[in-house]
Amino acid sequence: CGIMGGLGQALFLRAADLKLNVARIPMYRLQETTGIQPKSDANERAQAISKAYTEHADFFYPISPVNPRLALVRELTRERLGIQDLRKPMQLRLYAALREVRYVLPSEAEPLINLIEQSAKKLFENRSLGKQIEEAVQKLEELLPKDEGQRILGVIKHYASPKFIIGAKEDEEDLERAIIRQLEYLPIWEVLHRSGASALPALKGLGPALGGSIVSETADIRRFPSSRDYRSYARFGLIDGKFPRRQAGVEFSVNMYFNRAVWLWSTDQVARYDHPWKTLYLWQKAV
């Protein structure tokens, strides 16, 4: 038995590979059950874990074999969202640089700036616009002053690079196709996305990146003793009215990849589509 999170997880996984019975408990559950302090010593923790398992074995999560498809999807979705994390700030910095450069350029440069900005926004729909952006940036360079303007141009030339942006997007699309090939065999994916497979309304905005992340990071939902434990695993369980935060020297039994996927869907995607989940989302915000 042990605590979820921290450096001990590799040891627990190895023990499970050796066919040992391994069970882990979240730190907050151990504290509630035994009153142990987060930074207690090893002997105190061992005694608390033993006591908790004797009295509340149902609070522990067993380690069971992971479906190989889910394990692969987990790695693919993490890589997919990681590439997106690089691409999106790059595009935002481009738009910020374009706003700044307007103040150091003559008025005749305005059409060029607008052309770059609009083309960058439509680049994924029409990737031939990449050449148009490069030509506009080259013309812009001729109008820029040598000092401040050149610094801003350096940002624009780097972050407006269509090859980089398109390359990142193509990597994301390749990963999404690979994720779908693995997910389509899983019953939960069919329930979430096939018409008539579920009595619940269709979930929109929960594609291979976010949906695949939620499914793979959850793995077997039956391992969670309660809905509260499931929420806590995604860092949405409140402790003293606050979301838990990582503390030095304290095991953090939260899956931040899971947290990120749920947060992105619920705050960014769900309100973009006209479906019952948007109505529920707006109602929750209102109350």
N, C-alpha and C positions, 0 to 999 in steps of 0.2 A: 504494500500500500504506500501511497505517496501523495504529494500535493501537485495539482495541475499547474503548469507553467514553470518557468525557470530552466536551469541547465540539466535537471534530472530527467527530462523527457526522453533523451536519447537512450539513457540507461533503461527506462521503463519499456521502451520499444524493443530493445535488445532482449530484455527479460521475456517479453511476450513472444518474440521469435523462438525462444528456447522452450516455449509451451508452458511457461509459468503463469499462474493466475495473477494478473496485475489489475489493480483498481486505484483510481485517483479521485481526490476530492478538491473542489475549489477552495481557495484560502478563506473566502468570506463564509463559506459553509462551516469550515473548521472552526473559525472564530465564533460563529453563532452557537455551535454545538458545544464547544469546550471552553470558550472565553480566552483562548490563547492569544498572546500578543504577536503581531506580525514579525517582529525581529527577535523572537525567543530563540534559545539555543537548540542544538540538534536533539538533545535528550528530551527536552520539553516537547518538541514537535513530535518526536516518535511516540511519546506517551499519549499525546493528544490525538494523533492519528489512530492509534490502537483503540483508544476509548471511543472515538467517533465510529470506527468500523464495528465495534461491538454493539453500540447502541443504535446506530443509524447506517447500516450497510447500504440502504437504498440511496444515500446521499453520494455514493461513490460511482464513478464512471468506469466501466470495464474497458480494457483495450481489446478490441476484436480485430480480426483481419479486415483490411480495407480493400474494397472492390478496386482492382487494378485500373479500370476505366475512370473511376472517381479520382484516384491518385493522379492519373495523367491529366485529367481535366483541371484539377487543383493547380498543377504546375503551369499548365497552358493559360489559365485565366489570370494567374498572378503575373505571368510575363506580358499578357495582353494589356492588363491595366497599367503595368509598369511603363510600357511604351507610350500609352496614352498620357501618362503623367509627364513624360518628356515633351510630347508634341504640343499639348494644349498651352502650357506656359510660353512656349516658343511663339505660338500664334498671338497670344495676348501681348507679348513684348513687341511684336511687329506692329500691332495696332497702336500701342503706346508711342512707339518711335515715329510712326506716321503723324500722330497728333502733334508731337513735339517739333517735327521738322517743318510744319506749316509756318512756324514763327520766324524761321531764318531763311525762307525761300521767297523769291519774288512771286507775284500773283500768277504769272504764267505757268508756274509749276503746279498749281492747284489741280488741273485736269490729270496730270501724271499721278499725283498722290491719290486722287479718287480712283483712278484706273487700277493702281496697285491694290488698294484696299478692297475694291469690289471684286477684283479677280481672285484675291486670296480667299475671300469668303465663298467663292464658287469653284474653287480649285478641285475639290473632290468630285463635284458633279461633272466638270469639264477639265480634265487634266491637261489638255492642250493649252490651257491658259498659262501654263508654266513659262513657256517661251515669251509670252506677252509681258509677264511680270519682269523677267530678266531684261528685256529690251527697255521697259519703262524705267527700271532702276538705273540702267546705263545712261539714259538721257537725263535722269535726275542728277546724276553725279556731275554733269557739266554745269548745272545751275547752282550747285552748292558752294558756299564760301569755304575757304581752305581750313579754317580752324574748327569752330563748333559744328558746322555742317558736316564735316568729314567724320567726326565722331559719331554723329547720329546715322550717317550713311553706313558706317561700319556695322551698326546694329541692324539696319534694314537689310543690308546685303546678306548678312548671316542668317537672320531670322526669316527673311523672305525667300530663302533658297527653296524653290519649288522641288528640287531633287530630294532635299532632306525631308520636307513635309510629306511629299507623295510617297517616298520610301518608307517613312514611319507608318503612314496610313495603309500601305500595301502589306506591311508586316502584320498590322492589326487584323486586316481582312484575312490573311492566310491563317492566322491563329484562330480566328472565329470559325473558319471552315473546318479546321482540325477539331475544334471543341464540339461543333455540331455533330461531326461524325461519331464522336464518342457518346454524346448525350442522347442521341436519338434512340439508343437501345435501352435507356433507363426508363422505367415506368413513371417515375415522378415527372420527367420531362414531357412525356405524353400527356399527363394529367394537366400540366401547366399550359401547354401550347396547342394541343389538338382540340379542334372544335367538338363539343359534345362529350369530351372525356371527363369533364368535371361539372358539377352542379354550380360551381362558383363562376362569376364573370371572368372573361379572359383577362390575363395580366399583360398589359402593354408596357413596352419599355424595359422588359425583363428578358433581353436576348442572351446570346451566348456569353458575353462578357460578364454582365451582372448576374443573370440567372444561373449561368454555369458556375460562377463563383459561389453563390448562395447554396446551390445544390452540393457542390464538391466540398466546401468548407463544413457543411452540416454533416455530410456522410450519412450515417444511419441515425435518423432523428429519434429512434427508440432508445438511444443511449442517454437521453436527457430525462431525468426523473420527473420534471414538471416544465410547464411553459415558462415559469420564472427562471429556471436554470437555462433554458434555451435563450431567453432574452439576455441573461447575464453573460452568456458565452459570446454574444454580439456586442457587449458593453452597453446594453440598454436597460440593465437592471440597476435600480437606484440603491445606493448605500447612504443612509442618513440624508436622503433627499437629493443626492448628487450622483453623477456618473463617476464610476471609479477611474482613478488615474494611476499610471505606473509610478511606483516609488522605488528608490534605490534600496536594494537588499530584500525586496519583498516579491514573492512570486506573483505573477500577473496572469491569472487564468482566463484571459480574454483573447479571442481570435480577432485581431485588428483587420485582417483581410475580409473576414465575414462582416465586421462592423462597417467597413468602407463600402462594401457592395450594397448592404441594406440601406445605409445612409444615402448613397448616390441615387438609388432607385426612389426612395421615399421623399427625398427633398428636391431632386432634379428631374427625374423621369416621369413620376406618377402624375404630376400636374400638367404635363404636356399633351395628354391625350384625353379625348372625351369618352370616359368610361366610368362605371360606378365607383372604381377605386379613387378617382379624382374627387368625386362627390364626398366620399368618406374622408378623404384627406382634408378637404376644405372645411368640412364640418368639425373635424377634430381640431383644426387650427382656430376655428371660431369659438369653440367651447373651452 
